[in-house]
């Protein structure tokens, strides 16, 4: 398999997982801003961005 084929499969798997995850939430939950949700429900979580831009 080529690198492009592997990348395409990984992208498709990620999109499928995202659609599945979204199906577990109500419309109201999906409309909640992510940062607000984390502040309320996971106050001790922090996100760090590396010098190369990766999280």
Secondary structure, DSSP 8 states (H G I E B T S, - for coil): --HHHHHHHHHHHHHHHHHHHHHTS-HHHHHS-HHHHHHHH-TT------TTS--
